[in-house]
Amino acid sequence: MARWLREQGHDVVSVYEQARASPDDVVIQMADEEARILITNDKDFGEKVFRSRRSHCGVVLRRLNDERPSSKIQVISRLLESYADKLQGSFVVVSERRIKIGKPRQ
């Protein structure tokens, strides 16, 4: 996923590549400090930023039935094509069928 996003011209930091095994709080803080949108399939991030109202620059929670790379790319591509301007500061849940964008944090 990170490689594909880079090929599309996005500035990407991969937790898997650079901060594997870091606690979720550290990952969220890093993303917030660097003004990055966090893309994850880990529901714990949703709990931390949505319910706990933790500061963030944007979170995309993938809830996919098909976890193959091609499916991930297709879903994120659709999200970026249609809603790129709404991701900053928002909590987004995306699946193969739906995109739900929460209100941006104040």
N, C-alpha and C positions, 0 to 999 in steps of 0.2 A: 504494500500500500504506500509506504513512504517513498519508495523509488518512483512509483507511478505519479504521485503528487509532485515530486521534484521534476519529473519529465514534463509535467504540465506547467511548470514555472513557479510553483509554490515554494516558499521558504519553509522547510520542514525540519523539525528536530524529532527524532525517533527515540522514545523512552527505551524501547527494546535495544537499540543500538548504543545509546549513550548513558542511560541511567537505570538499567535493568535492576530489579529488586529494590528500587527506591520505594519508600512508603508513599501511599497515595497522597498524604498531606504535602509531602515534599514535591511530588509531581505537579499537583495543583498550584502550589506556590511558585514553582519554577515557570510554569506556563503563564500564570498571571503576571509575574515580574517581567517576562519577556514579551508580553502582550500577544500570546499565542492561543489559538483555539485548540482545545483538546478533543481529539477524536478517539473514542474508546468503545469497547463492548463490555466493560466492567461496570456493573450496576452500582458498585460502591462509590464511584465518582458521582453518580447521580444523587445518591443519598447525601454525600458531603456538600455538593454545591446547590442542589435544588431544595432539599428539605431543610438543610442547616443554613442555607443562605450564605454560603462561603463565597468570598470574593473570587471572581474568575473573569476571563476575557471572552469566554464562550466555551461551551461543551457540546459535542455531538455524541450522543449515546446510540450506538448501533445495536439494534435488536433484530438480528437476521436469523432466518431459518437455515439459510444456505451460507456457510462461512467460507466458501471457496474464494480465493483472491478475485476471480472474475466477477463474482456477485458483489463483493465489497466495493470494487472499482465502479461497477455499474450504479450502485446505490449512491455512493459519494459523488460520482459524476453528475447524476440527476440532481442531487442536492445543490451542488455548486452552480450548475447551469441555471437553476430556477431561483435559488435563495441566497446566493453568496453575500448579497448586501444586507441580509437579515441575521447573519450568524454572529457577528461581533456582539458580545455581551449576553447572548441568548443561550438558553438551555434547549437543545434540540433532540428529539427522539426520532430516529429514522429506521424504517424497515423497508422490505421489498415493496410494500404496498402503500405505506403512509409516511408522511413527514409532518411532525408536530413541533411547532416552534413556540416555545414559551416566551413570555415578555422579557425583554432585555432588563438586566438588573439596573437599578438606579444609581 
